Amino acid sequence: MDQSIADLRQNYTLAGLSLADANPNPFLQFRLWFDQALCAGLLEPNAMTIATVDAEGKPKARMVLLKDFDERGFVFFTNYDSAKGQQLAQNPWAALVFWWDVLERQVRIEGKVEKVSPQDSDAYFASRPLLSRLGALASPQSQVVESREVLEQRLELLKEKYRDQEIPRPPHWGGLRVVPDLMEFWCGRPSRLHDRLRYRLSVEGTWVIERLSP
């Protein structure tokens, strides 16, 4: 490796984010930026980091895919028995991070987590590709497995079992919604004087916009 990691840096020059230009509704601001990320041709603009906390207070983070959002919150789907599912059952608070490098933008979201309705989980599960539905049945997510062959054997058995049948959504699989009380929009700027606008939900239920120092 010829270049030092410490010397890796990018000068951000694309655009800025002013209070005057920001939408007073953070969900509409997110919609604007998300649509622009879609148009930018990013591989998976809906990829996001979700951070949880385990029973010992240790933070855990991993990537998941956003599958829906509106003013109720941001939805992803998972196995409720997985590590993150169990952590969120014990401590139903999470943080999300979107990073859109091509646009030099980041969005942070913090809030309480709730399950979506069984009907919404059923509808999304039914829309998934066949093998994804079978995979949800075959994989005991986050549990130790002897080998990949064991998973593949389970999948083959399930293919035979449901060859001519509807595949039911497992009761331990479904949607989770992060209901935000804080959203921060970050935009890279020259000299590391980045723009940071934080939307904070007040006790009155209105959004307060504040500029943060980078």
C-alpha distance (Angstrom), angle and dihedral (degrees) to the residues before:
residue distance angle dihedral
M1 . . .
D2 3.82 . .
Q3 3.80 99.2 .
S4 3.77 124.7 65.0
I5 3.78 115.8 -123.5
A6 3.80 87.5 -131.9
D7 3.80 88.9 61.6
L8 3.80 94.9 54.7
R9 3.79 108.3 109.0
Q10 3.77 140.1 143.7
N11 3.79 125.4 -149.6
Y12 3.80 108.0 -137.4
T13 3.79 113.4 -143.6
L14 3.81 109.3 144.7
A15 3.79 104.7 100.2
G16 3.76 147.0 -35.7
L17 3.79 137.9 -126.5
S18 3.80 120.1 -132.7
L19 3.78 130.3 -175.7
A20 3.78 88.3 -119.8
D21 3.81 92.2 57.6
A22 3.81 97.4 41.0
N23 3.80 117.9 101.4
P24 3.83 110.1 -119.3
N25 3.81 87.5 -134.0
P26 3.84 109.5 71.7
F27 3.80 92.4 -156.4
L28 3.79 90.8 57.3
Q29 3.79 89.8 46.3
F30 3.79 88.9 51.9
R31 3.82 90.7 48.2
L32 3.81 90.0 53.7
W33 3.79 93.7 50.1
F34 3.80 93.4 41.6
D35 3.81 91.8 52.0
Q36 3.80 89.1 50.2
A37 3.81 89.8 50.3
L38 3.81 88.8 52.5
C39 3.80 90.9 51.3
A40 3.81 91.3 47.8
G41 3.80 90.2 68.6
L42 3.81 97.3 -121.0
L43 3.79 114.0 172.2
E44 3.81 94.9 -120.7
P45 3.80 111.6 -0.8
N46 3.81 88.7 174.4
A47 3.82 92.8 61.4
M48 3.79 111.1 117.0
T49 3.77 138.7 171.9
I50 3.80 114.3 -121.7
A51 3.79 118.7 -162.0
T52 3.80 123.0 -161.3
V53 3.81 135.2 170.0
D54 3.80 125.0 -123.0
A55 3.81 127.6 -140.2
E56 3.81 90.7 -86.5
G57 3.79 93.0 53.0
K58 3.80 94.0 -106.1
P59 3.82 114.8 143.7
K60 3.80 119.1 -123.7
A61 3.80 126.7 -169.3
R62 3.79 136.9 -175.5
M63 3.80 140.8 153.7
V64 3.81 122.2 -93.5
L65 3.80 133.8 164.4
L66 3.79 124.9 -105.5
K67 3.80 108.4 -129.3
D68 3.80 103.1 176.8
F69 3.78 141.2 -0.9
D70 3.78 138.6 -179.0
E71 3.79 135.3 142.4
R72 3.80 90.1 -60.6
G73 3.81 91.2 64.0
F74 3.79 147.3 -94.4
V75 3.82 120.0 -46.4
F76 3.79 132.4 -153.6
F77 3.81 131.6 162.7
T78 3.77 129.3 -128.1
N79 3.79 148.0 143.0
Y80 3.81 106.0 -75.4
D81 3.82 88.7 -148.1
S82 3.82 92.4 56.7
A83 3.80 121.3 105.8
K84 3.81 92.7 -96.8
G85 3.80 91.3 44.0
Q86 3.80 92.0 53.9
Q87 3.80 92.4 43.9
L88 3.80 91.0 52.0
A89 3.80 91.0 47.6
Q90 3.82 88.8 56.2
N91 3.81 96.5 39.1
P92 3.82 111.4 16.9
W93 3.80 97.7 -160.3
A94 3.80 126.7 102.2
A95 3.78 143.9 170.5
L96 3.81 125.0 -139.7
V97 3.79 129.2 -161.0
F98 3.80 127.6 -167.3
W99 3.82 117.2 -168.4
W100 3.80 118.0 -168.3
D101 3.80 102.6 -179.9
V102 3.81 96.8 179.8
L103 3.80 89.1 58.8
E104 3.82 94.4 38.5
R105 3.80 89.7 -125.5
Q106 3.78 138.5 130.7
V107 3.79 131.8 -174.6
R108 3.80 123.7 -161.4
I109 3.81 121.8 -165.3
E110 3.79 128.9 -174.8
G111 3.77 128.1 -176.6
K112 3.77 152.6 112.6
V113 3.80 120.1 -60.5
E114 3.79 127.2 -132.9
K115 3.78 135.4 170.9
V116 3.79 117.8 -103.7
S117 3.79 116.9 -125.7
P118 3.82 118.8 -75.7
Q119 3.81 87.3 -118.3
D120 3.81 91.8 57.4
S121 3.81 90.6 47.0
D122 3.82 90.6 49.1
A123 3.80 91.6 50.1
Y124 3.78 94.5 50.0
F125 3.81 93.4 43.6
A126 3.81 90.5 52.6
S127 3.82 89.9 52.0
R128 3.82 93.7 56.4
P129 3.80 122.1 100.4
L130 3.80 115.0 -90.7
L131 3.80 95.7 -108.0
S132 3.80 92.0 47.7
R133 3.80 90.0 55.4
L134 3.79 91.2 48.4
G135 3.80 90.2 46.0
A136 3.80 90.4 57.2
L137 3.80 88.0 57.0
A138 3.80 95.1 43.1
S139 3.81 99.9 48.6
P140 3.83 123.2 71.6
Q141 3.79 89.8 -157.3
S142 3.84 117.5 -133.9
Q143 3.82 93.0 6.2
V144 3.80 122.0 119.6
V145 3.81 111.3 -97.8
E146 3.79 125.3 -164.6
S147 3.80 95.8 -133.0
R148 3.78 144.5 -27.5
E149 3.79 87.7 -101.5
V150 3.81 89.3 65.0
L151 3.81 90.5 57.3
E152 3.79 92.2 46.2
Q153 3.81 91.3 50.0
R154 3.81 90.4 51.7
L155 3.78 89.4 50.3
E156 3.80 92.4 51.7
L157 3.80 91.4 49.8
L158 3.78 90.5 50.8
K159 3.80 91.4 49.0
E160 3.80 88.5 57.9
K161 3.79 94.0 42.9
Y162 3.81 94.1 52.6
R163 3.80 98.4 32.0
D164 3.80 93.3 122.8
Q165 3.79 99.7 14.2
E166 3.78 139.0 86.3
I167 3.79 111.4 -99.9
P168 3.82 109.9 -125.7
R169 3.76 122.0 -139.6
P170 3.81 108.3 -109.5
P171 3.82 110.8 -116.6
H172 3.82 89.0 -127.9
W173 3.82 93.1 57.5
G174 3.79 126.5 76.1
G175 3.76 150.4 98.6
L176 3.79 132.0 -46.8
R177 3.79 124.7 -164.1
V178 3.80 124.5 -152.7
V179 3.81 106.1 -147.7
P180 3.81 104.6 -157.6
D181 3.76 128.4 -137.5
L182 3.81 91.4 168.8
M183 3.79 132.5 35.7
E184 3.80 125.2 174.9
F185 3.80 126.2 -166.2
W186 3.81 115.4 -157.8
C187 3.78 124.6 -169.2
G188 3.81 123.2 -175.8
R189 3.80 116.4 -119.4
P190 3.83 135.4 179.0
S191 3.81 120.7 -81.5
R192 3.82 89.0 22.7
L193 3.82 89.4 -78.9
H194 3.79 89.9 134.4
D195 3.79 123.7 -177.5
R196 3.81 114.6 -113.0
L197 3.80 121.8 179.6
R198 3.79 117.1 -178.3
Y199 3.80 122.7 -160.8
R200 3.80 109.2 -157.2
L201 3.81 122.5 -172.7
S202 3.80 109.4 -128.4
V203 3.80 125.7 -144.7
E204 3.82 86.8 -104.4
G205 3.80 89.6 60.0
T206 3.80 96.7 -109.6
W207 3.79 126.8 121.7
V208 3.80 118.0 -111.1
I209 3.83 115.8 -159.3
E210 3.81 117.9 -148.8
R211 3.79 131.8 176.6
L212 3.80 112.6 -130.9
S213 3.77 126.4 -156.1
P214 3.82 110.9 -111.6
